[in-house]
């Protein structure tokens, strides 16, 4: 018996060694049989070792441990405070954002904003208001769920995000994969139209306006977003193999089940700025909804032509969603993730300046995405002129994502970005919806608290002079100087500033200070 117990493992090792010596695929195994497997095993868990043991709190990417811990804490409903000062390397980091607080102000955030998570925070602009759309509206929340399709995410993950958005009063973008049953759990929707027109395509794969109109009449769709490109893979189409197309996905996307589905890299319903605006106006006329575009930023000629075409104010988009090149819930080739399209802080200011110089910034609601679900990133974006923020990966983290970076493999260990039935069962939509809602509320609360520190009643009133980018301890420059902003740039119109200030006071989030209370308004603490 003892000889068998000893001999069996030795025989197994000998078999492995013989196999290693004969194979030609892996030189390390052919040269070092058996031992090479140990190296390969350790290498395979290298990301996990670095994530949990080796990396510092501010070292990992795309989200640092501190950033993930803030999101997890917010989602748990735990305290999101940290002790003993920052562990960021502020003395040497380049481009580090510094938000400047004010001492004396006229209207600021009420004291109770420090403790409440359910504080309202609508955007300063009305979506579709500038062009007088029939169904223009002011969203309840300036923080909303970004475009992530069913198929890219699992069914319970999409359901959790939708339920969480409903609890937090946020909009939920469907992503280009069509409107599924999992998007229909209470939240108002932004329906995204991609290059393959999933859910609104005819039998030939062309855009079908009648299908879109019918969809909008049946579901709580509040806006339409035409996706030109995304930060993860701008200018690149996708391929969904036939083996992955289930009956449910086939029905939702309006595609055959027994053949590969290729998404083109460009739209076929329009071919230039002029025809794009024709499509935008046709959709808006038929549905009454605000209609906008989503794009990463590369060549600027498109934006210059769009602003020039909108300058007559006869046609125009209601909103523009700018996705930073560092974005990425979509699987993409490494070169696209790393090097195609501009990062948000480079791309958005270029687009904004084009519209500012054309006098069109008041006509457009600017939406930003690309790691903006972290408070300091969101504040920088709003100081640059963003009106609303879309969160994607941060929302995924709130419902269980651990940044395993396995989204493209269908082996996401938490069940968030996979269709594997065993892995998916780990996501409880009801529980994760509560976590998502708490995260969204916490982010809004942090934005309100920072607004109070700056001395304004709403984050849209934080301007490009209120935030500086520091290059270690050598120098720091305001955003206005770094990005070439002129006077008044980065702010809503004076009418919108007054309207959002009055609204924040009316909702009890902001109040007049004692020193600056206008005539007829009693300052705090006085009858």
C-alpha positions as CSV (number, residue, x, y, z in Angstrom):
1,X,0.0,0.0,0.0
2,X,2.8,2.4,1.0
3,X,4.7,1.6,-2.3
4,X,1.5,2.4,-4.3
5,X,1.0,5.7,-2.5
6,X,4.5,6.7,-3.3
7,X,4.6,5.3,-6.8
8,X,1.4,6.8,-8.1
9,X,2.5,10.4,-7.7
10,X,6.0,9.6,-9.1
11,X,4.3,7.9,-12.1
12,X,2.1,10.9,-12.6
13,X,5.1,13.3,-12.5
14,X,7.0,11.1,-15.0
15,X,4.0,11.2,-17.4
16,X,3.8,15.0,-17.1
17,X,7.6,15.3,-17.7
18,X,7.5,13.0,-20.7
19,X,4.6,15.0,-22.2
20,X,6.5,18.3,-21.5
21,X,9.6,17.0,-23.3
22,X,7.6,16.0,-26.4
23,X,5.4,19.1,-26.8
24,X,6.7,22.0,-28.8
25,X,4.2,24.8,-27.9
26,X,5.9,26.0,-24.7
27,X,9.7,26.2,-24.7
28,X,9.8,26.7,-20.9
29,X,8.2,23.3,-20.4
30,X,10.3,21.6,-23.0
31,X,13.5,22.9,-21.3
32,X,12.3,22.6,-17.6
33,X,9.7,19.9,-17.5
34,X,7.4,20.0,-14.4
35,X,9.1,23.1,-12.9
36,X,7.8,25.2,-15.8
37,X,4.3,24.5,-14.7
38,X,5.0,26.2,-11.4
39,X,6.1,29.4,-13.2
40,X,3.0,29.3,-15.4
41,X,0.7,28.8,-12.4
42,X,2.3,31.7,-10.5
43,X,2.1,33.9,-13.6
44,X,-1.6,33.1,-14.1
45,X,-2.4,34.5,-10.6
46,X,0.0,37.5,-10.9
47,X,-2.7,40.1,-11.3
48,X,-4.4,38.8,-8.1
49,X,-1.2,38.8,-6.2
50,X,-0.4,42.3,-7.2
51,X,-4.0,43.5,-6.5
52,X,-4.2,42.1,-3.0
53,X,-0.6,41.9,-1.7
54,X,1.9,43.9,-3.7
55,X,0.3,47.1,-5.0
56,X,0.0,50.2,-2.9
57,X,-3.3,52.0,-2.3
58,X,-2.8,54.5,-5.1
59,X,-0.9,52.3,-7.6
60,X,-3.4,50.1,-9.4
61,X,-5.2,50.9,-12.6
62,X,-7.8,51.6,-13.9
63,X,-9.1,52.2,-10.4
64,X,-6.8,52.4,-7.4
65,X,-7.4,50.5,-4.2
66,X,-8.5,53.8,-2.5
67,X,-10.9,54.5,-5.2
68,X,-12.4,51.0,-5.1
69,X,-12.6,51.1,-1.3
70,X,-14.5,54.4,-1.5
71,X,-17.0,52.9,-4.0
72,X,-17.4,49.7,-1.9
73,X,-17.8,51.7,1.3
74,X,-20.4,54.0,-0.4
75,X,-22.3,50.9,-1.7
76,X,-22.2,49.3,1.7
77,X,-23.6,52.4,3.4
78,X,-20.5,52.6,5.5
79,X,-18.5,55.7,6.4
80,X,-16.6,57.0,3.3
81,X,-14.0,58.9,5.4
82,X,-10.3,58.2,5.6
83,X,-7.9,59.0,8.4
84,X,-4.3,60.3,8.9
85,X,-4.2,62.4,5.7
86,X,-3.8,61.5,2.1
87,X,-1.5,58.8,1.0
88,X,-1.3,60.2,-2.6
89,X,2.1,61.4,-3.7
90,X,1.0,65.0,-4.0
91,X,4.5,66.3,-3.8
92,X,5.5,64.7,-7.0
93,X,2.4,63.8,-9.0
94,X,1.8,65.6,-12.2
95,X,-1.7,67.0,-13.1
96,X,-3.0,66.4,-9.6
97,X,-6.3,68.3,-9.2
98,X,-6.6,70.8,-6.3
99,X,-10.1,72.2,-5.5
100,X,-10.0,75.6,-4.0
101,X,-12.3,76.4,-1.1
102,X,-13.8,79.9,-0.4
103,X,-14.3,81.7,2.9
104,X,-17.1,84.2,2.3
105,X,-19.9,83.5,-0.1
106,X,-23.5,84.6,-0.7
107,X,-25.4,81.3,-1.3
108,X,-23.9,78.0,-0.2
109,X,-24.9,74.4,0.7
110,X,-26.9,74.0,3.9
111,X,-25.3,72.3,6.9
112,X,-27.5,69.2,6.7
113,X,-25.9,68.3,3.4
114,X,-23.1,66.8,5.4
115,X,-25.2,64.0,6.7
116,X,-27.9,63.2,4.2
117,X,-27.5,60.8,1.3
118,X,-30.9,61.4,-0.3
119,X,-30.2,65.0,-1.3
120,X,-31.6,65.9,-4.7
121,X,-29.1,67.0,-7.4
122,X,-30.6,67.8,-10.8
123,X,-28.5,69.3,-13.6
124,X,-28.5,73.0,-14.3
125,X,-29.8,72.6,-17.8
126,X,-33.1,71.2,-19.1
127,X,-32.5,68.3,-21.5
128,X,-34.0,69.2,-24.8
129,X,-35.1,72.7,-23.5
130,X,-32.9,74.8,-25.8
131,X,-34.5,73.3,-28.9
132,X,-38.0,73.2,-27.5
133,X,-38.5,69.4,-27.7
134,X,-42.0,68.3,-26.9
135,X,-40.8,66.0,-24.1
136,X,-37.9,68.1,-22.8
137,X,-37.3,67.6,-19.1
138,X,-34.9,68.3,-16.2
139,X,-33.5,64.9,-15.0
140,X,-33.8,64.2,-11.3
141,X,-30.1,63.4,-11.1
142,X,-27.0,64.8,-12.8
143,X,-25.3,61.4,-12.1
144,X,-26.7,58.5,-14.2
145,X,-25.9,55.0,-15.3
146,X,-23.8,54.9,-18.5
147,X,-24.4,52.6,-21.6
148,X,-23.8,48.9,-20.9
149,X,-25.6,46.4,-22.9
150,X,-27.3,43.1,-21.9
151,X,-24.9,40.6,-23.3
152,X,-21.9,42.6,-22.3
153,X,-23.2,42.4,-18.7
154,X,-25.2,39.6,-17.3
155,X,-29.0,39.7,-16.9
156,X,-29.0,40.1,-13.1
157,X,-26.3,42.8,-13.3
158,X,-28.4,44.8,-15.7
159,X,-31.4,44.3,-13.6
160,X,-29.5,45.4,-10.4
161,X,-28.3,48.6,-12.2
162,X,-31.8,49.4,-13.4
163,X,-33.4,48.8,-10.0
164,X,-30.6,50.8,-8.3
165,X,-31.1,53.7,-10.8
166,X,-34.8,53.7,-10.0
167,X,-34.2,53.8,-6.3
168,X,-31.7,56.7,-6.7
169,X,-33.9,58.6,-9.3
170,X,-31.3,58.2,-12.1
171,X,-31.5,57.5,-15.8
172,X,-30.3,54.2,-17.1
173,X,-28.7,54.0,-20.6
174,X,-29.6,50.7,-22.3
175,X,-26.3,50.5,-24.3
176,X,-26.4,49.6,-28.0
177,X,-27.5,46.0,-27.4
178,X,-31.2,46.8,-27.4
179,X,-33.9,47.1,-24.7
180,X,-34.2,43.9,-22.6
181,X,-36.6,42.8,-19.9
182,X,-33.8,43.5,-17.4
183,X,-33.9,47.2,-18.3
184,X,-37.5,47.3,-17.3
185,X,-37.5,47.4,-13.5
186,X,-38.5,50.9,-12.7
187,X,-35.8,53.3,-14.0
188,X,-36.3,55.9,-16.8
189,X,-34.2,55.0,-19.8
190,X,-31.9,56.6,-22.4
191,X,-32.2,54.3,-25.5
192,X,-28.9,54.1,-27.3
193,X,-28.7,53.5,-31.0
194,X,-25.5,51.9,-32.2
195,X,-24.1,51.2,-35.7
196,X,-26.0,47.8,-35.9
197,X,-29.3,49.3,-34.8
198,X,-30.0,46.5,-32.4
199,X,-33.7,46.4,-31.4
200,X,-34.7,49.0,-34.1
201,X,-33.5,47.4,-37.3
202,X,-35.3,45.9,-40.2
203,X,-34.7,42.5,-41.8
204,X,-31.8,43.9,-43.7
205,X,-30.1,45.4,-40.7
206,X,-31.1,49.0,-41.6
207,X,-32.4,51.6,-39.1
208,X,-36.2,51.3,-38.7
209,X,-37.7,54.6,-37.4
210,X,-41.1,53.1,-37.0
211,X,-39.7,50.4,-34.6
212,X,-38.0,53.1,-32.6
213,X,-41.2,55.2,-32.3
214,X,-43.1,52.1,-31.2
215,X,-40.5,51.3,-28.6
216,X,-40.6,54.8,-27.2
217,X,-44.4,54.7,-26.9
218,X,-44.3,51.4,-25.0
219,X,-41.4,52.0,-22.6
220,X,-40.2,54.8,-20.2
221,X,-37.6,56.1,-22.7
222,X,-36.8,59.8,-21.9
223,X,-34.0,60.4,-24.4
224,X,-32.3,58.9,-27.5
225,X,-28.5,58.7,-27.8
226,X,-26.9,57.9,-31.2
227,X,-23.5,56.3,-30.5
228,X,-20.9,57.3,-33.0
229,X,-18.0,55.8,-31.0
230,X,-17.0,54.8,-27.5
231,X,-13.9,55.2,-25.4
232,X,-13.1,51.5,-25.2
233,X,-12.8,51.0,-29.0
234,X,-13.5,54.2,-31.0
235,X,-13.9,53.6,-34.7
236,X,-14.0,49.8,-34.3
237,X,-17.0,47.5,-34.9
238,X,-17.7,44.4,-32.9
239,X,-18.5,40.7,-33.6
240,X,-20.9,38.5,-31.8
241,X,-20.3,34.9,-32.7
242,X,-23.3,32.7,-33.6
243,X,-22.4,30.4,-30.7
244,X,-23.1,33.2,-28.2
245,X,-26.4,34.3,-29.7
246,X,-29.2,32.8,-27.5
247,X,-32.9,32.9,-28.3
248,X,-33.3,35.8,-25.9
249,X,-30.4,37.9,-27.4
250,X,-31.6,37.1,-30.9
251,X,-35.1,38.5,-30.1
252,X,-33.8,41.6,-28.3
253,X,-31.3,42.5,-30.9
254,X,-33.4,41.6,-33.9
255,X,-30.7,39.3,-35.4
256,X,-30.6,35.7,-36.7
257,X,-29.6,33.1,-34.2
258,X,-27.6,30.9,-36.5
259,X,-25.1,33.3,-38.0
260,X,-22.4,35.6,-36.7
261,X,-23.5,39.2,-36.1
262,X,-20.9,41.9,-37.1
263,X,-21.4,45.4,-36.0
264,X,-20.0,47.9,-38.5
265,X,-17.6,50.6,-37.4
266,X,-19.8,53.4,-39.0
267,X,-23.5,54.2,-39.3
268,X,-25.4,53.5,-42.5
269,X,-28.4,55.8,-41.7
270,X,-26.2,58.9,-42.3
271,X,-22.9,59.6,-43.8
272,X,-21.9,63.2,-42.8
273,X,-22.8,66.0,-40.4
274,X,-25.7,67.2,-42.5
275,X,-27.4,63.8,-42.8
276,X,-26.7,63.1,-39.1
277,X,-28.6,66.3,-38.1
278,X,-31.4,65.3,-40.5
279,X,-31.8,62.0,-38.7
280,X,-31.6,63.7,-35.3
281,X,-34.4,66.1,-36.2
282,X,-36.5,63.4,-37.7
283,X,-36.3,61.2,-34.6
284,X,-37.0,64.2,-32.3
285,X,-40.0,65.2,-34.4
286,X,-41.5,61.7,-34.4
287,X,-40.8,60.9,-30.7
288,X,-40.8,64.4,-29.1
289,X,-37.7,63.2,-27.1
290,X,-34.3,64.9,-26.7
291,X,-31.8,63.4,-29.1
292,X,-28.1,63.5,-28.7
293,X,-24.8,61.8,-29.7
294,X,-22.1,59.9,-27.9
295,X,-18.5,59.9,-29.1
296,X,-14.9,59.6,-28.2
297,X,-12.7,62.5,-29.3
298,X,-10.1,62.1,-32.1
299,X,-10.0,64.2,-35.2
300,X,-11.5,67.6,-34.5
301,X,-12.9,68.3,-38.0
302,X,-16.2,66.5,-37.2
303,X,-16.8,68.7,-34.1
304,X,-16.0,71.9,-36.0
305,X,-18.4,71.0,-38.8
306,X,-21.1,70.0,-36.3
307,X,-20.8,73.3,-34.5
308,X,-20.9,75.2,-37.8
309,X,-24.0,73.3,-38.9
310,X,-25.7,74.0,-35.6
311,X,-24.8,77.7,-35.6
312,X,-28.0,78.6,-37.6
313,X,-30.0,77.0,-34.8
314,X,-32.3,75.4,-37.4
315,X,-31.1,71.9,-36.5
316,X,-29.0,70.5,-33.7
317,X,-28.3,67.8,-31.1
318,X,-29.8,68.3,-27.6
319,X,-26.9,66.7,-25.8
320,X,-23.4,65.5,-26.4
321,X,-21.8,62.6,-24.4
322,X,-18.1,62.7,-24.5
323,X,-16.4,59.4,-23.6
324,X,-12.8,59.5,-22.6
325,X,-10.3,57.2,-24.3
326,X,-9.6,55.7,-20.9
327,X,-13.2,54.4,-20.7
328,X,-13.7,50.8,-21.2
329,X,-16.5,48.4,-20.3
330,X,-16.4,47.1,-23.8
331,X,-13.8,44.4,-24.7
332,X,-11.2,45.9,-27.1
333,X,-7.8,45.2,-28.7
334,X,-5.0,46.5,-26.4
335,X,-3.9,49.2,-28.8
336,X,-7.4,50.7,-28.8
337,X,-7.7,50.6,-25.0
338,X,-4.2,52.1,-24.6
339,X,-3.7,54.5,-27.5
340,X,-6.8,55.3,-29.6
341,X,-8.8,58.6,-28.9
342,X,-8.0,61.3,-26.4
343,X,-8.4,60.9,-22.6
344,X,-11.3,62.8,-21.2
345,X,-9.3,65.7,-19.8
346,X,-7.8,66.3,-23.2
347,X,-10.7,65.5,-25.4
348,X,-13.6,67.2,-23.7
349,X,-12.0,70.7,-23.4
350,X,-11.2,70.7,-27.1
351,X,-14.9,69.9,-28.0
352,X,-16.2,72.4,-25.5
353,X,-14.0,75.2,-26.8
354,X,-15.3,74.6,-30.3
355,X,-18.9,75.1,-29.2
356,X,-18.0,77.9,-26.8
357,X,-16.4,79.9,-29.6
358,X,-19.5,79.3,-31.8
359,X,-21.7,80.6,-28.9
360,X,-23.5,77.2,-28.6
361,X,-22.7,75.9,-25.2
362,X,-26.1,77.0,-23.8
363,X,-27.8,75.0,-26.5
364,X,-26.2,71.7,-25.6
365,X,-26.3,69.6,-22.4
366,X,-22.8,68.1,-22.1
367,X,-22.5,64.7,-20.6
368,X,-19.2,63.1,-19.6
369,X,-18.0,59.6,-19.1
370,X,-14.7,57.8,-18.4
371,X,-13.7,57.4,-14.8
372,X,-15.9,60.3,-13.7
373,X,-17.7,58.3,-10.9
374,X,-14.9,59.3,-8.5
375,X,-15.7,62.6,-6.8
376,X,-12.5,64.5,-7.6
377,X,-12.7,63.4,-11.3
378,X,-16.4,64.5,-11.4
379,X,-15.6,67.9,-10.0
380,X,-12.8,68.5,-12.6
381,X,-15.2,67.5,-15.3
382,X,-17.9,69.9,-14.1
383,X,-15.5,72.7,-13.7
384,X,-14.6,72.2,-17.4
385,X,-18.3,72.5,-18.4
386,X,-19.8,69.1,-18.0
387,X,-23.5,69.3,-17.1
388,X,-24.2,65.6,-16.3
389,X,-22.1,62.5,-15.5
390,X,-22.5,58.9,-16.7
391,X,-20.9,56.1,-14.6
392,X,-20.2,52.6,-15.9
393,X,-17.3,50.7,-14.3
394,X,-17.9,52.5,-11.0
395,X,-21.5,51.2,-11.1
396,X,-20.2,47.7,-11.9
397,X,-18.0,47.9,-8.8
398,X,-21.0,48.9,-6.7
399,X,-22.9,45.7,-7.7
400,X,-19.9,43.3,-7.1
401,X,-17.2,43.8,-9.7
402,X,-13.7,43.3,-8.2
403,X,-11.7,44.7,-11.2
404,X,-10.6,41.2,-12.2
405,X,-10.3,42.5,-15.8
406,X,-11.9,39.3,-17.2
407,X,-14.8,41.1,-18.9
408,X,-13.7,39.9,-22.4
409,X,-13.3,36.3,-21.4
410,X,-16.8,35.4,-20.3
411,X,-15.2,34.2,-17.0
412,X,-16.0,37.2,-14.8
413,X,-15.6,35.7,-11.3
414,X,-18.3,37.8,-9.8
415,X,-21.0,37.2,-12.5
416,X,-21.3,40.8,-13.5
417,X,-19.8,40.6,-17.0
418,X,-20.4,37.1,-18.1
419,X,-23.2,34.9,-19.4
420,X,-21.9,31.7,-17.6
421,X,-24.9,30.4,-15.7
422,X,-22.9,29.2,-12.7
423,X,-21.1,32.5,-12.3
424,X,-24.2,34.6,-12.9
425,X,-26.0,33.0,-10.1
426,X,-23.8,34.9,-7.6
427,X,-25.5,38.2,-8.4
428,X,-28.6,38.9,-6.4
429,X,-30.4,41.8,-8.3
430,X,-32.4,42.9,-5.2
431,X,-29.4,43.2,-2.9
432,X,-27.1,44.7,-5.5
433,X,-29.7,47.3,-6.5
434,X,-29.6,48.7,-2.9
435,X,-25.8,48.8,-3.2
436,X,-25.9,50.6,-6.5
437,X,-28.4,53.2,-5.2
438,X,-26.3,53.9,-2.1
439,X,-23.2,54.5,-4.3
440,X,-25.1,56.9,-6.6
441,X,-26.5,58.8,-3.7
442,X,-23.1,59.0,-2.0
443,X,-21.5,60.4,-5.2
444,X,-24.1,63.1,-5.4
445,X,-23.7,63.9,-1.7
446,X,-19.9,64.3,-2.1
447,X,-20.4,66.6,-5.1
448,X,-22.8,68.7,-3.0
449,X,-20.4,68.8,-0.1
450,X,-17.5,69.9,-2.3
451,X,-19.7,72.6,-3.8
452,X,-20.3,73.9,-0.3
453,X,-16.6,74.1,0.3
454,X,-16.1,76.1,-2.9
455,X,-18.9,78.3,-1.8
456,X,-21.5,77.6,-4.5
457,X,-24.9,75.9,-4.2
458,X,-24.4,73.4,-7.1
459,X,-21.4,71.7,-8.7
460,X,-22.3,73.2,-12.1
461,X,-21.3,76.6,-10.6
462,X,-17.7,75.4,-9.9
463,X,-15.7,77.0,-12.6
464,X,-12.3,76.5,-14.3
465,X,-10.7,79.0,-12.0
466,X,-11.8,77.0,-8.9
467,X,-9.7,74.0,-9.7
468,X,-6.0,73.9,-10.3
469,X,-3.8,71.1,-11.7
470,X,-0.6,70.8,-9.7
471,X,2.8,69.6,-11.0
472,X,4.2,68.3,-7.7
473,X,5.1,71.3,-5.5
474,X,6.7,73.2,-8.4
475,X,3.7,74.9,-9.8
476,X,-0.1,74.8,-10.2
477,X,-2.3,76.3,-12.9
478,X,-6.1,76.8,-13.0
479,X,-8.0,74.7,-15.5
480,X,-8.8,77.8,-17.4
481,X,-5.2,78.5,-18.1
482,X,-4.3,74.8,-18.8
483,X,-7.0,74.3,-21.4
484,X,-7.3,77.8,-22.8
485,X,-10.7,78.7,-21.5
486,X,-11.9,82.3,-21.9
487,X,-14.1,84.4,-19.7
488,X,-17.4,82.7,-18.9
489,X,-16.4,79.4,-20.3
490,X,-17.2,76.3,-18.2
491,X,-20.4,77.8,-16.8
492,X,-24.1,77.5,-17.7
493,X,-25.9,80.6,-18.9
494,X,-26.8,83.3,-16.3
495,X,-30.4,82.3,-16.5
496,X,-29.6,78.6,-15.9
497,X,-27.3,79.6,-13.0
498,X,-30.1,81.6,-11.4
499,X,-32.6,78.8,-12.0
500,X,-30.5,76.1,-10.5
501,X,-29.6,78.3,-7.5
502,X,-33.3,79.0,-6.8
503,X,-34.1,75.3,-7.2
504,X,-31.4,74.2,-4.8
505,X,-32.7,76.7,-2.2
506,X,-36.3,75.7,-2.8
507,X,-35.3,72.0,-2.2
508,X,-33.5,72.9,1.0
509,X,-30.1,71.9,-0.2
510,X,-28.7,75.4,-0.3
511,X,-29.3,78.6,1.6
512,X,-28.4,82.3,1.7
513,X,-25.6,83.1,4.2
514,X,-26.0,85.6,7.0
515,X,-23.6,88.1,5.4
516,X,-25.2,88.2,2.0
517,X,-28.9,87.5,2.5
518,X,-30.8,89.7,-0.1
519,X,-33.5,92.1,0.9
520,X,-36.6,90.3,2.2
521,X,-34.8,87.0,2.8
522,X,-34.1,86.2,6.4
523,X,-30.6,84.8,7.0
524,X,-30.1,81.5,8.9
525,X,-30.9,81.8,12.6
526,X,-33.0,85.0,12.3
527,X,-36.7,85.4,12.2
